[in-house]
Amino acid sequence: MPANGMSRLWTTAGPYRATAYSSEADLEAAILLVAKDLFGPNRFYLDIKKKIGAKGGIRNIPDGYLLDLNGSKPRLFVVENELAAHDPLRHIAVQILQFSLSFESEQIGVKKILLNAINQDARLKEGAKTTRGRTATATSTICLNGWSSRARLPR
């Protein structure tokens, strides 16, 4: 249970419950099981763990990407799955900054990684076709720390 004693959070989208995971691998496996419900329609979670960043510079490996094809302009999010136990400033904020620097230094490499993933997934490839002519923007990083949607992340 979270430190504040709250075990359930109610929203208009439904209830969320706190779930303690012992490892990031367990959290990531749970996210894969409910990704469609967790992220919503026309959003594709890409479980890609490839090093990004220019050689000789800051390089790291995001946990994945979320491609959001809703709206007039597609958006790309870097996903970093973190346990609630990790320090938000010393651990998570540093990673977010490093991802931003890595993206800036190797934009073509990131595009290649994403295009390969799109071409290997028929459902994603079909969704990407509808966005032709619209420029995607990388906008933000998502940190998931054990809160689950109505779809219930498995323990």
C-alpha positions as CSV (number, residue, x, y, z in Angstrom):
1,M,0.0,0.0,0.0
2,P,1.3,3.5,-0.7
3,A,2.8,5.5,2.1
4,N,-0.2,7.8,2.3
5,G,-2.5,4.9,3.0
6,M,-4.5,5.2,-0.2
7,S,-5.1,1.9,-1.9
8,R,-7.6,3.0,-4.5
9,L,-8.0,6.1,-6.6
10,W,-11.3,6.8,-8.3
11,T,-11.5,8.8,-11.6
12,T,-14.2,9.3,-14.2
13,A,-12.4,6.6,-16.2
14,G,-12.8,4.1,-13.4
15,P,-10.9,2.9,-10.3
16,Y,-7.1,2.7,-10.1
17,R,-5.4,0.6,-7.4
18,A,-1.9,0.6,-6.1
19,T,0.1,-2.5,-6.8
20,A,3.5,-3.2,-5.4
21,Y,5.9,-4.8,-7.8
22,S,9.2,-6.3,-6.6
23,S,11.0,-5.6,-9.9
24,E,10.7,-3.4,-13.0
25,A,10.6,-6.6,-15.1
26,D,7.4,-7.6,-13.3
27,L,5.9,-4.1,-13.8
28,E,6.8,-4.2,-17.5
29,A,5.3,-7.6,-18.0
30,A,2.0,-6.4,-16.5
31,I,2.0,-3.3,-18.7
32,L,2.4,-5.4,-21.8
33,L,-0.7,-7.5,-20.8
34,V,-3.0,-4.4,-20.5
35,A,-1.3,-1.9,-22.8
36,K,-4.3,-1.5,-25.0
37,D,-6.6,-0.7,-22.1
38,L,-4.0,1.3,-20.2
39,F,-3.1,3.7,-23.0
40,G,-6.4,3.8,-24.9
41,P,-7.4,3.6,-28.6
42,N,-5.1,4.6,-31.4
43,R,-2.1,4.5,-29.0
44,F,0.6,1.9,-29.6
45,Y,3.0,0.8,-26.9
46,L,6.3,-0.3,-28.4
47,D,8.3,-2.6,-26.1
48,I,11.6,-1.6,-27.7
49,K,14.8,-1.7,-25.6
50,K,17.5,-0.3,-27.8
51,K,20.3,2.0,-26.9
52,I,19.9,5.6,-28.2
53,G,22.3,8.5,-28.3
54,A,25.4,9.4,-30.2
55,K,28.6,7.4,-29.8
56,G,30.8,9.2,-27.4
57,G,27.9,11.1,-25.8
58,I,25.1,10.2,-23.4
59,R,23.6,6.9,-24.3
60,N,20.8,5.0,-22.6
61,I,18.0,2.5,-23.2
62,P,14.3,3.6,-22.7
63,D,11.9,0.9,-21.6
64,G,9.7,1.6,-24.6
65,Y,7.8,4.2,-26.6
66,L,4.2,5.2,-26.9
67,L,3.0,6.3,-30.3
68,D,-0.2,8.3,-30.0
69,L,-2.1,8.6,-33.4
70,N,-5.0,10.6,-31.9
71,G,-5.5,14.1,-32.9
72,S,-4.3,16.0,-35.9
73,K,-0.6,15.4,-35.1
74,P,0.9,12.1,-34.0
75,R,2.9,12.3,-30.8
76,L,5.7,10.1,-29.5
77,F,6.4,9.5,-25.9
78,V,9.4,7.8,-24.3
79,V,8.2,5.4,-21.7
80,E,10.3,4.7,-18.6
81,N,8.7,2.2,-16.2
82,E,9.8,2.9,-12.7
83,L,9.1,1.5,-9.3
84,A,7.7,3.9,-6.7
85,A,10.7,3.3,-4.5
86,H,13.0,5.1,-6.9
87,D,13.8,8.7,-6.0
88,P,11.9,11.1,-8.4
89,L,14.7,13.6,-8.6
90,R,17.9,11.7,-8.3
91,H,16.8,8.7,-10.4
92,I,13.8,9.5,-12.6
93,A,14.5,13.2,-13.5
94,V,18.1,12.3,-14.5
95,Q,16.8,9.6,-16.8
96,I,14.3,12.0,-18.4
97,L,17.1,14.5,-19.1
98,Q,19.3,11.8,-20.5
99,F,16.6,10.6,-22.9
100,S,16.1,14.1,-24.1
101,L,19.8,14.6,-24.8
102,S,20.0,11.2,-26.5
103,F,17.0,12.0,-28.7
104,E,18.6,15.3,-29.8
105,S,21.9,13.7,-30.6
106,E,20.6,10.8,-32.6
107,Q,17.3,11.6,-34.2
108,I,17.9,9.4,-37.3
109,G,18.8,6.4,-35.2
110,V,15.6,6.7,-33.1
111,K,13.5,7.0,-36.3
112,K,15.1,3.8,-37.7
113,I,14.3,2.0,-34.5
114,L,10.7,3.1,-34.6
115,L,10.2,2.4,-38.4
116,N,11.5,-1.1,-37.9
117,A,9.0,-1.7,-35.1
118,I,6.2,-0.2,-37.2
119,N,7.0,-2.4,-40.2
120,Q,7.0,-5.6,-38.0
121,D,3.5,-5.0,-36.6
122,A,0.6,-5.1,-39.0
123,R,-1.8,-3.3,-36.7
124,L,0.6,-0.5,-36.1
125,K,1.6,-0.3,-39.7
126,E,-2.1,0.2,-40.7
127,G,-2.5,2.9,-38.0
128,A,0.7,4.6,-39.2
129,K,-0.7,4.7,-42.8
130,T,-3.5,7.0,-41.6
131,T,-1.0,9.5,-40.4
132,R,0.9,10.1,-43.7
133,G,1.5,13.7,-44.3
134,R,1.3,14.6,-40.6
135,T,4.6,15.2,-38.7
136,A,5.1,13.4,-35.4
137,T,6.5,15.2,-32.5
138,A,8.3,13.8,-29.5
139,T,6.8,15.5,-26.5
140,S,7.2,13.9,-23.1
141,T,8.2,11.0,-21.0
142,I,5.8,8.8,-19.1
143,C,6.7,7.2,-15.8
144,L,4.5,4.4,-14.5
145,N,5.1,3.4,-10.9
146,G,2.7,0.7,-10.0
147,W,-0.7,2.3,-10.4
148,S,-3.0,0.3,-12.6
149,S,-6.1,1.1,-14.6
150,R,-9.5,-0.6,-14.4
151,A,-7.9,-3.3,-16.6
152,R,-5.9,-4.4,-13.4
153,L,-2.2,-4.9,-13.8
154,P,-1.6,-8.5,-12.7
155,R,0.5,-9.1,-9.6
